[in-house]
Amino acid sequence: MPKSQKKIQALLLLVSLSTIEIFSQAGNPPRWEIGAGLSAFTYQGDLTPSRLGSFRTTKPGISLYLARITSPSLAWRTQLAIGGLKGDDAKYDNPEYRKQRAFNFRTPVIELSQQVVWNPLRRNHKDKGISPYLFGGAGFSFLRIRRDWSAYNAAYFDEVSDVSARLAEDASHSLPKIIPVIPLGLGVRYGISSRLAVSAEAAYRLVFTDYLDGFSQAANPKLNDHYHTISVGAIYRIGKNNSLDCPPVRY
């Protein structure tokens, strides 16, 4: 047999053994994850002076999701988030007119969304350690908005503005029960074992209505309302283990 052919055969054997070793060590990692967490829902809109939202009326919630891992960097997840939103002018002293206007609202929130999760460090198949990620998607939120202006001081506003007239316009406007949302966020997870991890994430919802709080014309009709959440939770991988339980091939 020519020496060149022997060299080619030896090279092919080396590549084959190396491939066997790689697969025996890497294995077939789990492709599915389930997650659950506790959340804080914060309203951002016309009934708060803070651009960051109404933290004085933050409401608790929960989140559940099922994720399909498609590569070391990408995963698709379907998420259900349940919580509530609340806003109240009277919670704020500055500016003074808020206590006189005293608009408030509350609503439960049931949000169902489909999201793509990007792991920039390509650590989806890693067992342990810290892994940051970004996510975004689209979905719908189901609401039952209850607005209240019973403490509104008309005498305070009637002399200097037309808030009362615009409030009448809002009162005749129907409130949304289902709204499209776009969740955008970031998170970090810490792998405890090949199956279990803990996570923390923050998500902002783009909302395409100014009636999330029940008011628009009498408040600020130029800007839409939004909401955001902060969550902590646990993640469990289901499916095959990260190894095939076979010893590596040595050569």
N, C-alpha and C positions, 0 to 999 in steps of 0.2 A: 504494500500500500504506500502511495507517495506520501512524503512528509507533510506536504501542504494539506492533504485530505485528513491526515491524523490531527493536525493542528485545528482544523475546522471542527472535527468531531469533538475534540477536547473542549473547544470554546462553547459549542452547543451544550455539552454536558454541564459545564460550569454555569451557564445561563439558566439551564433547567433547574439545577440544584438551588441556585440563588432564588429563583422564583418560588420554588416549593417552600424555602425557608421564610421568605417574606410573607406568603399567605398563611403559613402555619403560625407565625407570630402575630400578624395583623388580624387574622380571623375574619369573621363576618359580623360587624358591629350591629347593635340594635338599630332599627329603622323608625321606631315609633317612640313618642314620649307623651306622657300625660302630666298635666300640671294643675296645681290649685294654689290659690293665694288669697290673702286679705288685702283689701284696697281702701284708699281714701279718695272719695269723689269731691272735686272742688269746682264750683261754678265760676265762670268768668263772663261778665257781661255788664249790662247797664246799671245793675243794682249794687255795684261795688266801686269804690274809687281806685282800687288797686289794679294795676295792669296784670298782676300775677294771679288775680282771682280772689274770691271771697273765702279766705281761710277761716274766718270766724263762723262760717256756716258749713264747713266740710262735713260730709256724711260718710258713714262706713259702707263697705261693699265687699263682694267676693268675686273671684274670677276662676274660670275653669277652661282648660284647653286641651286639644289633641293635636299633636304635631307629627308630621312626616318628614324625616331627615332624608334629603335627596343627594347631599354631597357634604364634604367636610366644611363647606362654608354656607350652604343654603338649607333652609327648612321651610315648610309650609305649615301653618297652623290655623285651626279653626277655634275661635275663642268666644266664650260666653261670659259677659260681665254683668253683674247685677248689683245695683246700688241705688243711690238717690242724689238729688241736687236740691240745693236751697239757697236763696238769696234774700237779703233783708236790708233795705235802706237804713232802717232805724238802728242797725248795729254800728253805724258810723257817725261820728260827731263832725267830721270835717270832709267836705264843706257842710255848713250848717243846714242847708236846705234839705239834706237827706232825711233828717229826723222829722221834718215837716211834711215831706212827700210820703215817706213811710210805705212805699211799695214793697211787697214781698211775694214770694212764690215758693212752691215746693213741688217736686215730682219724683216718683220712682223712675228708675232707668233700667231697662233690660236691653243690653247691646249684644248683637251677634255680628261677628266680623271674620273675614278671611284675610290672613296676613302672610307676608313673606319675611323671614328672619334671616339676616345676613351676619355671619360670624367672620369678621375681617381677618382673624388669626387662624382660620381654618381648623378650629378645635372641636368641631361637632362630634368627632369620634374619640376624643380624649376622655379618659376616666376621671382624672383629678385635676385640681388647679383652677385658677381664675380665668374666666373667658368673657370678654365684653361682646355685646351684639347690638345691632340696630334693627328696627322693624317698621313696617308700614303696610297699609292695606286699605280695605273699604268694607263698609257694613251698614247696618241700620240700627237705630235706637228706638225703642218703643217707650212712649211717655204717657203720663196722665197728669197734666199740668194743672195746678190749683193756684190761681193768683188772687191777691187780696189787696185792696186799697181802702179798706174801711177806716184806717187811721189817717187818711190823706187830709191835710189842712188846706182846704180850698181858699180860705181867706188870706192865707200867707202868699199864695201864688197869683190870685186873680188880679191883683193890682199891678203886677210887674210882668206877667207872662200869660201865655195861652195854654198852660199845661192842662187846665180843666177841659178845654175844648178838645185837645189832643187825647186826653184820657178817655173821653167819650168815644173817640174814633177807635182806640185800642179795645175798648169794651165790646164793640160791635164786631171785632175781628175774631174769626175762629182760630183755635189753637191747634197746633200740629200734634198728631198722635204717633206718627212714624216719621223719622227724619233720617236722611243719609248722613253718614259720618265717615271721616277719613282719619283713622288713628295713626299717629306717627310717634315713635319713641325710641328709647335706648334702655339698655339693661346690662346687668352683669350677673354671671352665675358662678357658683363655686362647686366643683365636683367633689363629693365626699367619697364616692365609690363608683364602680362601673355602672351602677343602677341609679344611685340617688344623688341629687344635687339641690342646692338652695339658690334662690334668685331674688333680685331686687330690680325693679324697673319703673320708669316714669313714662307716661304716654299723654300726648296732647291730642284732642279731637277737634278737627276742623268741622264746623257745623254750618249749614247753609240756610240759616233762618235767624231772624232777630226776635223771634217770639218764643225762644226757649224759656225765658223768664216770664212770658205772658205780656210783656210791655215792649213797645217800640217807639211809636210817635210821641208818647208822653215822656220818653226817656232820651234815648240816643238812636234815632233811626238810621244814622250813617254807618253804624258798625254792627256786624252780626255777633251773636253770642257764641260761646264755646265752653268746653269743660275739659278738665284733665284729671289724671289719676296717678297715684303712687302706690305701688304694690310690692309685697314681699310674699314669697311662697316656696313651695317645694316641687321638684320635678322628678318623675320616676320613668326610667326607660323600660320598655317592654319589648319582647322579642328575643333574639339570640344574644348570647354573651359576646364580649369583645374578643374572645379567643376560642379556638376550636378544641382546646384541651388536648392537643397533641404536641409532643416534644419537637423542637426545631431539629431540622436535618443538618448534621455537621459534615463537613468535607475537608 
